[in-house]
């Protein structure tokens, strides 16, 4: 019966006050401390299944010391008293905001008592229970923090043995891809002995398993970053080759990458992944793919010796290499070209099959890279083809002792450190995207700051053991996930297998053709190139010309000048764009809803003709916290709003608004403010006072109120010019129309 009566009450006019809607009479504000604006109630009314009135409202309760005025009659009827005459807690409706004032924390509505301890609220959902955590001593707190920062202490004791088979298969599958890639990237891109590519797998992968939070991320050398390492080494060696050791430079660069990444995590700069524009990153990665493909084409066609005779070296530009390949294509070595073509076709064919049959588990975990390496090495050892360059004897004395690489001259240290910082940022941005993708897919959380720590420690270990930089890979992580990896154990197993390969498998790679290694790299970067058309088409379709311009600029700088120039341009433009966006404060000019006296909405978002400017009054809403970076432009933006009422109007136009006598700042969304922003506000208030313009502040947050008072801003504005509602400030202006007395 009660539900029927309440549902009838819901059919009342939606624009009436809450008190008038109740079928029992006026429900006083003192009962619920609740305000519902007309528009909010209209939205509730339009719902398909209208709920009973009281069930649609938040829970509230009477103080424990007060007996509930609601009572259950003997015939099971609920009586609701008429408390409309009570005025002790009555509040005036705030008509310039569509907000609901929620009841105080912990309160519920005492409507029914069912023999259970406590009262039950009108909401059908029970209140959430917050468990009290017993206090911990210092040792328990230390152990809790240690498990947080060393995730292996969390997942290993709770490891489910049912996941072991999937992790083992994923680790084996991953190692079959990682080992050939490590050999390829070290020899063909970094121009180092092949074993150092395996060092970059074994130590970073095992270390990340202890500190990393992503369960599917595959740590190891990456084509883009290995190309940057090789290019930096070549540039440094070109300037002073007599006193430099390429291996020492590569190890030092890896160590610097680890230290820089670790420091980024230590200072909680995990938000850096949000600074890199997708357009800039896509332009750079696409350009790197072109650079690597052109570079590897010389090896694929067997033109290495001829390129050295023509003066093509590691310091040569991509354009010079492309011109050389085009001019000497008819001199290509036939056998090398055939082996390269077959290897590339084999790898591309397998990729197409995997894309065509994504649900075939056996096909997805088939290690096509390992197959082509084994077949090419076996056939070459049998037929001993002449003219086909092979990997040869890979010198390995096992695992080296950890040591800090020797330092070059100061000028070279600066170059290495600068390139290491760029590699760290690029590697982290790509890796954290992978981590977030698979954490969302498998419903677990990753921390960007802890990922920075884990990748930093992993690369520090790689640098101490003479490896090259290692980060996550999209292709390898995808294979790792499809093969069944569900914990970090899969990556650990891949690292252990790479460590075993250093001791036992290197002699078997003696007859591995270098053309096959280049084919592996060529196909790997081809997948990077394949992702560009989709992004370009999307930008073109939505007319994102600025993003398209940034993509083209980064691409051209990387291809035409150098990898270093492209990297620097991509990172610099991302930072500049971020600074530009944050330096403009988000402020909106408000107007009065036509036909009302106390309803105010943003003019910019409203349909034409519904909102009007208030004569002699400028109402400005600050929509974000103010700090030193976004207040520098505040004065200029306020001046333009005074003159034109809209930031889209060009400042060369004639002013569209008349002079103002009052300014109201709605700072409800300004939750925080720093000292620099307070100083700017004081200067703004002083400038308005000098022009005899009254300044009002509305809805000052408690976090900012203290700084307002300490800085003297409250005194400059005047305590009587600070209100809780815009409508109250307007009422004050109407009662005091004279403003300042002009001299």
C-alpha positions as CSV (number, residue, x, y, z in Angstrom):
1,X,0.0,0.0,0.0
2,X,2.8,2.3,0.9
3,X,4.6,1.7,-2.4
4,X,1.4,2.5,-4.3
5,X,0.8,5.7,-2.5
6,X,4.4,6.8,-3.1
7,X,4.2,5.9,-6.8
8,X,1.1,8.0,-7.1
9,X,3.0,10.9,-5.6
10,X,5.6,10.5,-8.3
11,X,3.1,11.4,-11.0
12,X,2.9,15.0,-9.7
13,X,4.2,17.9,-11.8
14,X,8.0,17.5,-12.2
15,X,8.7,21.2,-11.8
16,X,7.2,21.6,-8.4
17,X,9.2,21.6,-5.3
18,X,10.1,18.3,-3.6
19,X,7.9,19.2,-0.7
20,X,4.8,19.7,-2.9
21,X,5.3,16.3,-4.6
22,X,4.7,14.3,-1.5
23,X,1.1,13.0,-1.3
24,X,1.1,13.5,2.4
25,X,1.8,17.2,2.3
26,X,5.0,19.1,2.4
27,X,8.0,17.1,3.3
28,X,10.3,19.5,5.2
29,X,13.9,20.0,4.3
30,X,14.7,19.3,8.0
31,X,13.8,15.7,7.4
32,X,16.4,14.9,4.7
33,X,18.7,17.9,4.2
34,X,18.1,17.3,0.5
35,X,17.8,19.7,-2.4
36,X,16.8,18.6,-5.8
37,X,16.6,21.1,-8.6
38,X,13.9,21.2,-11.2
39,X,16.0,19.9,-14.1
40,X,17.4,17.1,-11.9
41,X,13.9,16.0,-10.9
42,X,12.8,16.2,-14.6
43,X,15.6,13.8,-15.5
44,X,14.4,11.4,-12.8
45,X,10.8,11.7,-14.1
46,X,11.8,10.7,-17.6
47,X,13.1,7.3,-16.5
48,X,11.3,4.4,-18.1
49,X,10.5,2.7,-14.7
50,X,9.7,5.4,-12.2
51,X,10.6,4.3,-8.7
52,X,8.7,5.3,-5.5
53,X,9.5,8.7,-4.5
54,X,11.5,8.0,-1.3
55,X,13.3,5.1,-2.9
56,X,14.6,7.4,-5.6
57,X,16.3,9.7,-3.0
58,X,19.5,9.1,-1.1
59,X,19.4,7.7,2.4
60,X,19.1,10.0,5.4
61,X,18.5,9.5,9.1
62,X,17.5,11.2,12.2
63,X,20.0,11.8,14.9
64,X,20.3,8.9,17.3
65,X,19.1,11.1,20.2
66,X,15.9,12.0,18.3
67,X,13.0,9.6,18.1
68,X,11.9,8.9,14.6
69,X,8.6,10.8,13.7
70,X,7.7,7.9,11.4
71,X,5.6,5.2,13.2
72,X,4.1,1.8,12.2
73,X,0.4,1.6,13.1
74,X,-1.2,-1.6,14.3
75,X,-2.8,-2.2,10.9
76,X,0.6,-2.1,9.3
77,X,0.1,1.4,7.9
78,X,3.0,3.9,8.0
79,X,2.2,7.3,9.3
80,X,4.2,10.3,8.1
81,X,3.9,13.4,10.2
82,X,3.5,16.9,8.7
83,X,6.5,18.8,9.8
84,X,6.1,21.6,7.2
85,X,5.9,24.2,10.0
86,X,9.4,23.3,11.3
87,X,11.8,25.9,10.1
88,X,14.9,25.3,12.1
89,X,16.7,23.5,9.4
90,X,14.9,24.8,6.3
91,X,17.3,25.7,3.5
92,X,16.7,27.9,0.5
93,X,17.0,26.1,-2.9
94,X,20.2,26.9,-4.8
95,X,18.7,27.5,-8.3
96,X,22.0,28.2,-10.0
97,X,23.3,24.7,-9.7
98,X,21.8,21.3,-10.5
99,X,23.1,19.5,-7.5
100,X,21.9,17.2,-4.7
101,X,23.1,17.8,-1.2
102,X,23.8,14.3,0.1
103,X,23.1,13.5,3.7
104,X,26.0,13.5,6.2
105,X,28.2,10.4,6.2
106,X,26.9,7.4,8.0
107,X,23.2,8.5,8.2
108,X,20.3,6.3,7.1
109,X,16.6,6.7,7.0
110,X,14.8,5.2,10.1
111,X,11.6,4.1,8.4
112,X,11.4,0.4,9.4
113,X,12.7,-1.7,12.2
114,X,12.4,-5.4,11.3
115,X,13.8,-7.0,14.5
116,X,17.2,-6.5,13.1
117,X,19.8,-4.4,14.9
118,X,19.7,-0.8,13.6
119,X,17.3,0.8,11.1
120,X,16.9,-0.1,7.5
121,X,17.1,2.8,4.9
122,X,14.6,3.4,2.2
123,X,17.2,2.3,-0.5
124,X,17.0,-1.3,-1.7
125,X,20.8,-1.4,-1.6
126,X,22.4,-2.0,1.8
127,X,25.1,0.3,3.1
128,X,28.7,-0.8,2.4
129,X,30.6,-1.9,5.4
130,X,34.1,-0.6,5.9
131,X,36.3,-3.1,7.7
132,X,38.5,-1.8,10.4
133,X,42.1,-2.8,9.8
134,X,44.0,-3.5,13.0
135,X,47.1,-1.3,13.5
136,X,50.3,-2.8,12.2
137,X,53.7,-2.6,13.8
138,X,56.8,-1.4,11.9
139,X,57.8,-4.8,10.8
140,X,54.4,-5.6,9.4
141,X,54.3,-2.3,7.6
142,X,57.7,-2.9,6.1
143,X,56.7,-6.4,4.9
144,X,53.5,-5.0,3.3
145,X,55.5,-2.2,1.5
146,X,58.1,-4.8,0.4
147,X,55.5,-7.0,-1.2
148,X,54.0,-4.0,-3.0
149,X,57.3,-2.9,-4.5
150,X,58.6,-6.5,-5.2
151,X,55.5,-8.2,-6.7
152,X,57.1,-11.6,-6.8
153,X,56.6,-11.8,-3.1
154,X,52.9,-11.5,-3.8
155,X,52.2,-13.7,-6.8
156,X,54.8,-16.5,-6.1
157,X,53.5,-17.7,-2.7
158,X,49.9,-17.7,-4.1
159,X,50.8,-19.3,-7.4
160,X,48.2,-21.6,-8.8
161,X,49.8,-24.8,-10.1
162,X,47.0,-25.1,-12.7
163,X,48.7,-22.1,-14.5
164,X,52.1,-23.8,-14.7
165,X,51.6,-25.6,-18.0
166,X,50.5,-22.4,-19.8
167,X,53.4,-20.4,-18.4
168,X,55.9,-23.1,-19.3
169,X,54.6,-23.3,-22.9
170,X,54.5,-19.5,-23.2
171,X,58.1,-19.3,-21.9
172,X,59.3,-21.9,-24.4
173,X,57.5,-20.3,-27.3
174,X,58.8,-16.8,-26.3
175,X,62.4,-18.0,-26.1
176,X,62.1,-19.4,-29.6
177,X,61.3,-15.9,-30.9
178,X,63.6,-14.0,-28.5
179,X,66.9,-15.8,-29.1
180,X,66.9,-15.3,-32.9
181,X,65.8,-11.7,-32.5
182,X,68.5,-11.0,-29.9
183,X,71.2,-12.4,-32.2
184,X,69.8,-10.3,-35.1
185,X,69.4,-7.0,-33.3
186,X,72.9,-7.2,-31.7
187,X,74.7,-8.0,-34.9
188,X,72.7,-6.2,-37.6
189,X,71.5,-3.1,-35.8
190,X,74.0,-2.5,-32.9
191,X,77.0,-4.0,-34.8
192,X,78.0,-5.9,-31.7
193,X,78.9,-9.6,-31.1
194,X,75.7,-11.7,-31.1
195,X,76.1,-12.9,-27.6
196,X,75.3,-9.5,-26.2
197,X,71.8,-9.8,-27.7
198,X,71.3,-12.8,-25.5
199,X,72.6,-10.9,-22.5
200,X,69.9,-8.4,-23.2
201,X,67.3,-11.2,-22.9
202,X,68.6,-13.3,-20.0
203,X,69.1,-10.7,-17.3
204,X,66.4,-8.1,-18.0
205,X,63.7,-10.8,-18.5
206,X,64.5,-12.6,-15.3
207,X,64.9,-9.3,-13.3
208,X,61.5,-8.0,-14.6
209,X,59.8,-11.2,-13.4
210,X,60.7,-10.1,-9.8
211,X,59.8,-6.5,-10.0
212,X,57.3,-6.1,-12.9
213,X,53.5,-5.9,-12.5
214,X,52.5,-7.0,-16.0
215,X,52.0,-10.7,-16.5
216,X,52.2,-10.8,-20.3
217,X,54.8,-8.2,-21.1
218,X,57.9,-9.6,-22.9
219,X,61.1,-7.9,-22.0
220,X,64.0,-8.0,-24.5
221,X,65.8,-6.0,-27.2
222,X,63.5,-4.1,-29.6
223,X,64.2,-3.2,-33.2
224,X,63.4,0.5,-32.9
225,X,65.5,1.0,-29.7
226,X,68.4,-1.2,-31.0
227,X,68.5,1.0,-34.1
228,X,68.8,4.1,-31.9
229,X,71.7,2.4,-30.0
230,X,73.5,1.4,-33.2
231,X,73.1,4.9,-34.6
232,X,74.3,6.6,-31.5
233,X,77.4,4.3,-31.3
234,X,78.1,5.0,-35.0
235,X,77.8,8.8,-34.6
236,X,80.1,8.7,-31.5
237,X,82.7,6.4,-33.1
238,X,82.7,8.5,-36.3
239,X,83.8,11.6,-34.3
240,X,86.5,9.8,-32.2
241,X,87.0,6.2,-33.2
242,X,90.5,5.8,-31.8
243,X,89.7,6.0,-28.1
244,X,86.3,4.4,-28.0
245,X,85.1,0.9,-27.6
246,X,81.6,0.1,-29.2
247,X,80.8,-2.5,-26.6
248,X,81.7,-0.1,-23.7
249,X,79.5,2.6,-25.2
250,X,76.5,0.1,-25.7
251,X,76.9,-1.2,-22.1
252,X,77.2,2.4,-20.7
253,X,74.1,3.4,-22.7
254,X,72.1,0.5,-21.3
255,X,73.2,1.4,-17.8
256,X,72.2,5.0,-18.3
257,X,68.8,3.9,-19.7
258,X,68.3,1.8,-16.5
259,X,69.3,4.6,-14.2
260,X,67.2,7.2,-15.9
261,X,64.1,4.9,-16.0
262,X,64.6,4.0,-12.4
263,X,64.7,7.7,-11.4
264,X,61.6,8.4,-13.4
265,X,59.8,5.8,-11.3
266,X,61.4,6.9,-8.0
267,X,60.1,10.4,-8.6
268,X,56.6,9.0,-9.6
269,X,56.7,10.3,-13.2
270,X,54.6,7.4,-14.6
271,X,52.3,9.9,-16.2
272,X,54.9,10.6,-18.9
273,X,53.2,8.0,-21.1
274,X,50.4,10.5,-21.5
275,X,52.7,13.2,-22.8
276,X,53.7,11.5,-26.0
277,X,51.2,12.4,-28.8
278,X,50.0,9.4,-30.7
279,X,50.6,11.3,-34.0
280,X,54.2,12.1,-33.1
281,X,54.8,8.6,-31.9
282,X,53.3,7.1,-35.0
283,X,55.4,9.3,-37.3
284,X,58.6,8.4,-35.5
285,X,57.9,4.7,-35.4
286,X,57.0,4.7,-39.1
287,X,60.1,6.6,-40.0
288,X,62.3,4.2,-37.9
289,X,60.7,1.3,-39.8
290,X,61.7,2.9,-43.1
291,X,65.2,3.5,-41.9
292,X,65.7,-0.1,-40.7
293,X,64.3,-1.5,-43.9
294,X,66.6,0.5,-46.1
295,X,69.6,-0.3,-43.9
296,X,68.8,-4.1,-43.9
297,X,68.2,-4.1,-47.7
298,X,72.0,-3.8,-48.2
299,X,72.5,-7.1,-46.3
300,X,69.4,-8.8,-47.9
301,X,70.8,-8.1,-51.4
302,X,74.4,-9.0,-50.6
303,X,75.7,-5.5,-51.2
304,X,77.7,-5.1,-47.9
305,X,81.2,-5.2,-49.5
306,X,80.2,-2.9,-52.4
307,X,78.6,-0.4,-49.9
308,X,81.8,-0.2,-47.9
309,X,83.7,0.5,-51.1
310,X,81.2,3.3,-51.9
311,X,81.7,4.9,-48.5
312,X,78.4,3.8,-47.0
313,X,78.8,3.4,-43.2
314,X,76.8,3.5,-40.0
315,X,76.9,7.3,-40.0
316,X,75.4,7.6,-43.5
317,X,71.9,9.0,-43.8
318,X,68.9,6.9,-44.9
319,X,68.7,8.9,-48.2
320,X,72.3,8.0,-49.0
321,X,71.6,4.4,-48.4
322,X,68.4,4.4,-50.4
323,X,70.2,6.0,-53.4
324,X,73.0,3.4,-53.1
325,X,70.5,0.5,-53.1
326,X,68.6,1.9,-56.1
327,X,71.8,2.5,-58.0
328,X,73.3,-0.9,-57.3
329,X,70.3,-3.1,-57.3
330,X,71.5,-4.9,-60.5
331,X,74.7,-5.9,-58.7
332,X,72.8,-7.8,-56.0
333,X,74.3,-11.2,-55.1
334,X,71.9,-13.8,-56.5
335,X,72.2,-16.5,-53.8
336,X,71.9,-14.0,-51.0
337,X,68.9,-12.4,-52.6
338,X,67.2,-15.8,-53.1
339,X,67.8,-16.9,-49.4
340,X,66.5,-13.5,-48.2
341,X,63.4,-13.7,-50.4
342,X,62.6,-17.2,-49.2
343,X,63.1,-16.3,-45.5
344,X,61.0,-13.2,-45.8
345,X,58.3,-15.0,-47.7
346,X,58.3,-17.8,-45.1
347,X,57.9,-15.4,-42.2
348,X,55.3,-13.3,-43.9
349,X,53.3,-16.3,-44.9
350,X,53.2,-17.6,-41.4
351,X,52.0,-14.2,-40.2
352,X,49.2,-14.1,-42.7
353,X,48.1,-17.6,-41.6
354,X,48.1,-16.6,-38.0
355,X,46.0,-13.5,-38.9
356,X,43.7,-15.6,-41.0
357,X,43.1,-18.3,-38.3
358,X,43.3,-16.5,-35.0
359,X,41.5,-19.3,-33.1
360,X,44.0,-22.0,-34.0
361,X,46.0,-22.5,-30.8
362,X,48.7,-24.6,-32.4
363,X,49.2,-22.3,-35.3
364,X,49.4,-19.2,-33.0
365,X,52.2,-20.7,-30.8
366,X,54.2,-22.1,-33.8
367,X,57.7,-20.4,-33.6
368,X,58.1,-19.6,-37.3
369,X,61.3,-17.5,-36.5
370,X,63.0,-20.5,-34.9
371,X,61.9,-22.7,-37.8
372,X,63.5,-20.5,-40.4
373,X,66.7,-20.1,-38.4
374,X,67.0,-23.9,-37.9
375,X,66.2,-24.7,-41.5
376,X,68.6,-22.1,-42.9
377,X,71.4,-23.1,-40.6
378,X,71.0,-26.8,-41.4
379,X,70.9,-26.3,-45.2
380,X,73.9,-23.9,-45.1
381,X,75.9,-26.4,-43.1
382,X,75.1,-29.2,-45.6
383,X,75.6,-27.3,-48.9
384,X,78.3,-24.8,-47.8
385,X,77.0,-22.2,-50.2
386,X,79.8,-19.9,-51.4
387,X,79.3,-16.1,-51.2
388,X,76.6,-16.4,-48.6
389,X,77.8,-14.5,-45.4
390,X,77.2,-16.5,-42.2
391,X,77.3,-15.6,-38.6
392,X,80.5,-17.5,-37.9
393,X,82.1,-18.3,-34.6
394,X,80.3,-16.5,-31.8
395,X,82.8,-16.0,-29.0
396,X,81.3,-16.5,-25.5
397,X,83.1,-17.1,-22.3
398,X,79.9,-17.7,-20.5
399,X,78.3,-15.0,-18.4
400,X,80.6,-12.0,-17.6
401,X,81.1,-10.7,-14.2
402,X,79.0,-7.6,-13.5
403,X,81.0,-4.4,-13.9
404,X,80.5,-0.8,-14.6
405,X,81.5,0.1,-18.2
406,X,84.5,2.3,-18.7
407,X,83.7,6.0,-19.1
408,X,84.7,7.9,-22.3
409,X,85.4,11.6,-22.4
410,X,83.0,14.1,-20.9
411,X,81.6,15.2,-24.2
412,X,80.8,11.6,-25.2
413,X,79.2,10.9,-21.9
414,X,76.8,13.8,-22.5
415,X,75.9,12.4,-25.9
416,X,75.4,8.9,-24.5
417,X,73.3,10.2,-21.6
418,X,71.1,12.3,-23.8
419,X,70.4,9.4,-26.2
420,X,69.8,7.1,-23.2
421,X,67.1,9.5,-21.8
422,X,65.3,9.5,-25.2
423,X,65.5,5.7,-25.4
424,X,64.2,5.4,-21.9
425,X,61.1,7.6,-22.6
426,X,60.3,5.9,-25.9
427,X,60.8,2.4,-24.5
428,X,58.6,3.1,-21.5
429,X,55.8,4.7,-23.5
430,X,55.5,1.7,-25.8
431,X,55.9,-0.8,-22.9
432,X,53.2,0.8,-20.6
433,X,50.7,0.8,-23.5
434,X,51.3,-3.0,-23.8
435,X,51.0,-3.5,-20.0
436,X,47.7,-1.5,-19.8
437,X,46.3,-3.4,-22.7
438,X,46.8,-6.8,-21.2
439,X,45.9,-5.8,-17.7
440,X,42.5,-4.6,-18.9
441,X,42.1,-7.8,-20.9
442,X,42.8,-10.1,-17.9
443,X,41.4,-7.8,-15.2
444,X,44.3,-6.9,-13.1
445,X,46.1,-3.6,-12.3
446,X,49.5,-2.3,-13.3
447,X,51.2,0.7,-11.8
448,X,53.2,3.0,-14.3
449,X,55.5,4.1,-11.5
450,X,56.3,0.5,-10.5
451,X,56.7,-0.4,-14.1
452,X,59.3,2.3,-14.4
453,X,61.1,0.9,-11.4
454,X,61.0,-2.6,-12.8
455,X,62.2,-1.6,-16.3
456,X,64.9,0.5,-14.7
457,X,66.3,-2.3,-12.5
458,X,66.1,-4.7,-15.5
459,X,68.2,-2.4,-17.7
460,X,70.6,-1.7,-14.9
461,X,71.2,-5.4,-14.7
462,X,71.5,-5.6,-18.5
463,X,74.1,-2.8,-18.5
464,X,76.2,-4.4,-15.7
465,X,76.2,-7.7,-17.8
466,X,77.1,-6.0,-21.1
467,X,73.7,-6.2,-22.7
468,X,71.8,-3.7,-24.9
469,X,68.6,-1.9,-23.8
470,X,65.5,-4.0,-23.3
471,X,61.8,-3.0,-23.1
472,X,58.5,-4.5,-24.0
473,X,57.5,-5.6,-27.5
474,X,54.0,-5.6,-28.9
475,X,54.5,-8.7,-31.1
476,X,56.2,-10.8,-28.5
477,X,53.7,-9.9,-25.8
478,X,50.9,-10.9,-28.1
479,X,52.5,-14.2,-28.7
480,X,53.2,-14.6,-25.0
481,X,49.5,-14.0,-24.2
482,X,48.2,-16.4,-26.9
483,X,50.6,-19.1,-25.8
484,X,49.1,-19.1,-22.3
485,X,51.1,-16.8,-20.1
486,X,49.2,-15.9,-17.0
487,X,52.0,-14.8,-14.6
488,X,55.5,-13.3,-14.8
489,X,56.8,-16.9,-14.6
490,X,56.6,-17.1,-18.4
491,X,59.0,-14.3,-18.9
492,X,61.3,-15.7,-16.3
493,X,61.4,-19.1,-18.1
494,X,62.3,-17.3,-21.4
495,X,65.2,-15.5,-19.6
496,X,66.5,-18.8,-18.2
497,X,66.4,-20.5,-21.6
498,X,68.3,-17.5,-23.1
499,X,70.9,-18.0,-20.3
500,X,71.2,-21.7,-21.2
501,X,71.6,-20.8,-24.9
502,X,74.6,-18.6,-23.9
503,X,76.3,-21.7,-22.4
504,X,75.3,-24.5,-24.8
505,X,73.6,-23.3,-28.0
506,X,75.9,-20.6,-29.5
507,X,78.2,-23.0,-31.4
508,X,75.2,-24.3,-33.3
509,X,74.6,-20.9,-34.9
510,X,77.9,-20.9,-36.7
511,X,76.3,-21.5,-40.2
512,X,73.3,-19.1,-39.6
513,X,73.2,-16.8,-42.7
514,X,73.3,-13.1,-41.9
515,X,70.7,-12.6,-44.6
516,X,68.2,-14.6,-42.5
517,X,69.0,-12.4,-39.5
518,X,68.3,-9.4,-41.6
519,X,65.1,-11.0,-42.9
520,X,63.9,-11.4,-39.3
521,X,64.4,-7.7,-38.7
522,X,62.9,-6.7,-42.0
523,X,59.6,-8.6,-41.3
524,X,59.5,-7.3,-37.7
525,X,59.7,-3.6,-38.7
526,X,57.3,-4.3,-41.6
527,X,54.6,-4.8,-39.0
528,X,55.3,-1.4,-37.6
529,X,54.9,0.1,-41.1
530,X,51.6,-1.7,-41.6
531,X,50.0,0.1,-38.6
532,X,50.5,3.6,-40.1
533,X,47.8,3.6,-42.9
534,X,45.0,3.1,-40.4
535,X,46.1,6.0,-38.2
536,X,46.6,8.3,-41.2
537,X,43.2,7.4,-42.6
538,X,41.6,8.1,-39.3
539,X,43.3,11.5,-39.0
540,X,42.2,12.3,-42.6
541,X,38.6,11.3,-42.0
542,X,38.1,13.5,-38.9
543,X,40.1,16.4,-40.4
544,X,42.8,16.2,-37.7
545,X,45.2,18.4,-39.7
546,X,47.4,19.4,-36.8
547,X,48.0,15.8,-35.8
548,X,48.7,14.9,-39.5
549,X,51.2,17.8,-39.7
550,X,53.0,16.6,-36.6
551,X,53.2,13.1,-37.9
552,X,54.7,14.2,-41.2
553,X,57.2,16.6,-39.5
554,X,58.5,13.8,-37.3
555,X,58.6,11.3,-40.1
556,X,60.6,13.7,-42.4
557,X,63.0,14.7,-39.7
558,X,63.8,11.1,-38.8
559,X,64.2,9.9,-42.4
560,X,65.9,13.0,-43.9
561,X,68.1,14.1,-41.1
562,X,68.8,11.3,-38.5
563,X,67.2,9.1,-35.9
564,X,68.5,11.4,-33.2
565,X,66.9,14.5,-34.8
566,X,63.6,12.7,-35.1
567,X,63.7,11.4,-31.6
568,X,64.5,14.9,-30.2
569,X,61.7,16.5,-32.3
570,X,59.1,13.9,-31.2
571,X,59.8,14.3,-27.5
572,X,60.3,18.1,-27.7
573,X,57.0,18.7,-29.6
574,X,55.1,16.4,-27.2
575,X,56.4,18.4,-24.2
576,X,55.7,21.7,-25.9
577,X,52.2,20.7,-26.8
578,X,51.5,19.6,-23.2
579,X,52.9,22.8,-21.8
580,X,50.8,24.8,-24.2
581,X,47.6,23.0,-23.2
582,X,48.2,23.3,-19.5
583,X,49.3,26.9,-19.6
584,X,45.8,28.1,-20.6
585,X,43.4,28.2,-17.7
586,X,40.0,26.6,-18.3
587,X,37.5,29.4,-17.6
588,X,33.9,29.8,-18.9
589,X,31.7,32.8,-19.0
590,X,28.2,32.2,-17.5
591,X,24.9,33.8,-18.4
592,X,21.4,33.8,-17.1
593,X,18.8,31.5,-18.4
594,X,16.1,33.6,-20.1
595,X,12.8,33.8,-18.3
596,X,14.5,33.2,-14.9
597,X,16.1,35.4,-12.3
598,X,18.4,32.9,-10.5
599,X,19.4,30.3,-13.1
600,X,22.9,30.5,-14.6
601,X,24.5,28.3,-17.3
602,X,27.6,28.5,-19.5
603,X,26.9,30.6,-22.6
604,X,29.2,28.6,-24.8
605,X,27.4,25.3,-24.5
606,X,23.8,26.6,-24.5
607,X,21.5,26.7,-27.6
608,X,21.4,30.1,-29.2
609,X,18.9,32.5,-27.5
610,X,18.5,30.5,-24.3
611,X,21.2,32.2,-22.2
612,X,21.7,36.0,-21.9
613,X,24.5,38.1,-20.5
614,X,23.7,40.0,-17.2
615,X,24.1,43.7,-17.6
616,X,27.1,45.2,-15.9
617,X,28.1,41.7,-14.5
618,X,30.7,39.3,-15.8
619,X,30.3,35.8,-14.3
620,X,33.4,33.6,-14.8
621,X,33.5,30.0,-13.8
622,X,37.0,28.5,-13.1
623,X,36.9,24.9,-14.1
624,X,40.1,23.5,-12.7
625,X,42.7,24.0,-10.0
626,X,45.0,27.0,-10.5
627,X,48.7,26.7,-10.2
628,X,51.8,28.5,-11.6
629,X,51.6,26.9,-15.0
630,X,48.0,27.8,-16.0
631,X,47.7,31.3,-14.5
632,X,50.1,33.1,-16.7
633,X,47.5,33.6,-19.3
634,X,44.6,34.3,-16.9
635,X,44.7,38.1,-17.1
636,X,44.7,38.1,-20.9
637,X,41.8,35.6,-21.1
638,X,39.8,37.6,-18.7
639,X,40.3,40.7,-20.7
640,X,39.1,39.0,-23.9
641,X,36.1,37.6,-22.1
642,X,35.2,41.1,-20.9
643,X,35.4,42.5,-24.4
644,X,33.9,39.7,-26.5
645,X,32.3,37.2,-24.2
646,X,33.9,34.3,-26.1
647,X,37.5,33.2,-26.6
648,X,36.7,32.2,-30.2
649,X,36.4,35.8,-31.3
650,X,39.7,37.2,-32.7
651,X,41.2,40.0,-30.6
652,X,41.3,42.3,-33.7
653,X,37.5,42.6,-33.7
654,X,35.6,45.4,-32.1
655,X,34.4,44.8,-28.5
656,X,31.0,43.2,-28.3
657,X,30.2,43.8,-24.7
658,X,29.8,47.0,-22.7
659,X,31.8,48.0,-19.7
660,X,31.2,46.0,-16.5
661,X,30.9,47.1,-12.9
662,X,30.9,43.6,-11.2
663,X,32.9,40.4,-11.7
664,X,31.8,37.1,-10.1
665,X,34.3,34.2,-9.9
666,X,32.6,30.8,-9.5
667,X,35.5,28.7,-8.1
668,X,33.6,25.6,-7.1
669,X,35.9,23.4,-9.4
670,X,39.1,25.1,-8.2
671,X,39.8,22.5,-5.5
672,X,43.4,23.6,-5.1
673,X,45.5,26.7,-5.7
674,X,49.2,27.4,-5.1
675,X,51.1,30.5,-4.1
676,X,51.8,31.7,-7.6
677,X,48.2,31.5,-8.6
678,X,47.1,33.4,-5.5
679,X,49.5,36.2,-6.3
680,X,48.0,36.4,-9.8
681,X,44.5,36.6,-8.3
682,X,45.6,39.4,-6.0
683,X,46.9,41.3,-8.9
684,X,43.6,40.7,-10.8
685,X,41.5,41.9,-7.9
686,X,43.7,45.0,-7.4
687,X,43.4,45.8,-11.1
688,X,39.6,45.5,-10.9
689,X,39.5,47.6,-7.8
690,X,41.5,50.3,-9.5
691,X,38.8,50.4,-12.2
692,X,36.1,50.6,-9.6
693,X,34.8,47.1,-10.4
694,X,33.4,45.0,-7.6
695,X,34.9,41.5,-7.3
696,X,33.0,38.5,-5.8
697,X,34.0,34.9,-5.2
698,X,31.5,32.1,-5.0
699,X,31.8,28.6,-3.7
700,X,35.3,28.7,-2.4
701,X,36.6,25.2,-1.6
702,X,37.8,24.5,1.9
703,X,41.3,23.6,0.5
704,X,41.6,27.1,-1.0
705,X,39.8,29.1,1.6
706,X,42.8,29.0,4.0
707,X,45.2,30.3,1.4
708,X,42.7,33.0,0.5
709,X,42.8,34.2,4.1
710,X,46.5,33.8,4.8
711,X,47.4,35.7,1.6
712,X,45.1,38.6,2.3
713,X,43.0,38.0,-0.7
714,X,39.8,37.7,1.4
715,X,40.5,41.0,2.9
716,X,41.1,42.7,-0.5
717,X,37.9,41.3,-1.9
718,X,35.9,41.9,1.3
719,X,34.4,39.2,3.5
720,X,30.9,40.5,2.4
721,X,31.8,39.7,-1.2
722,X,32.2,36.0,-0.7
723,X,29.0,33.9,-1.2
724,X,27.9,30.3,-1.5
725,X,25.8,30.8,-4.6
726,X,25.9,33.0,-7.7
727,X,22.3,34.0,-7.2
728,X,23.1,35.3,-3.8
729,X,25.9,37.4,-5.2
730,X,23.5,38.8,-7.9
731,X,21.0,39.7,-5.1
732,X,23.7,41.6,-3.3
733,X,24.6,43.5,-6.5
734,X,20.9,44.4,-7.0
735,X,20.7,45.7,-3.4
736,X,24.0,47.7,-3.8
737,X,23.8,49.0,-7.3
738,X,26.1,51.9,-6.7
739,X,29.3,49.9,-6.5
740,X,32.4,52.0,-5.8
741,X,32.1,55.7,-5.4
742,X,34.0,57.3,-8.3
743,X,36.4,60.2,-7.4
